[in-house]
Amino acid sequence: MRRALLSVRFELLATFRDRHTLIYTIVVPLFLYPALFFGMVQITQVSEGLEPSDLTIGIAGHGPLAQAMESDSAVRTLRIGRLPDLADSLAVSRAL
């Protein structure tokens, strides 16, 4: 037991002697955590004031998911007859 206590004492003395260890384990968290908390509070307050944006979903094909989306009144759906080649971005934008 005495050897274990001597080992712990030695490690603690070595840790407190090293300036970098003290800075990274004590000083940085003292400033970092309050700054992160304050930043998250600010972001939350800003995001709560935003209006929800309108969303339109293009549906190609039939199935239970397409029917569920069309029956939901909160979602605007746009029925697409045939899905264009996705590599052609102009054709996709024209289809939408």
N, C-alpha and C positions, 0 to 999 in steps of 0.2 A: 504494500500500500504506500509505503514511504517513497519507493522509486516512482510510482505513478504520480504522486503529488509533486515530486521533484521535476519530473518530465513536464507536467502541466505548467509548473511555475517557469521552467526554462522556456517553454514555447510562448507563454504570455509575455515574458520579458523580451524575447526576440521580436515578437509581433509589435509591441509598443515602442521598441527601439527603431523599427523601420518606419520612416516617414510616409512612404507610399502606401503601405498597408493601412496606416491610420487614416489617411486621406480617403482611400477608396472604400473603407468599411464604415467610417463614421461621418466624415464631412460631406462627401458626395450624396449619400442618402438623405442627410438632413436638408439639403437644398433641392434634391431631385424629386423626392416624393411630394412635397407641397407644391412644387411647380407643376408636376403632372396632374395632381388633383385639381388645382386651379384651372389648368388648361382644359381638362375634361368637363368641368362645370361650365366653363365659357362655351365650349362646343355644344354641350347639351342645351344651354339656354338659346343659342343662336338657331339650332336645328328645330327647336320646338316652335319657333316663330315662323317657320317656312310653311307655305301653303302646299298641300299635296298636288302633284302634277297630274295632268290627264295622261292616260295610257291607252293606246290602241294596240290591240293584238291581232296580227294577221293569222287566219286559220286556213290551212290547206288540208283537205281531206275530211273524213267523217269519223266519229268515234265518241266514246264517252267523255273524253277530255274536251273535245270540241263542243259537245252539247252542254257540258257544265259551264264552260266559259261563255257561251252564248246566252245561257239562262241567268248568269250573274249580272245584276243591274249596275254594279260598280265598275264593270269592265266593258269598254267599247270594243267590239269585235268587228273585223273586216274579213268577209269571206273571199278567199282567193281561189279562183277556179283551178288553175294549174300553176304549180310552183316553177318559176323560171330558173334558169341555170344560175346557181349561186356565185359562180365566178364572174358573171357579168353584173356589176353593181348597178349600172344604169337600168338594166331590165328589172332588177329587184326593186329599185326605187319607183319605177313606173308601175309595177304591179301593186305596190303599196299605195 
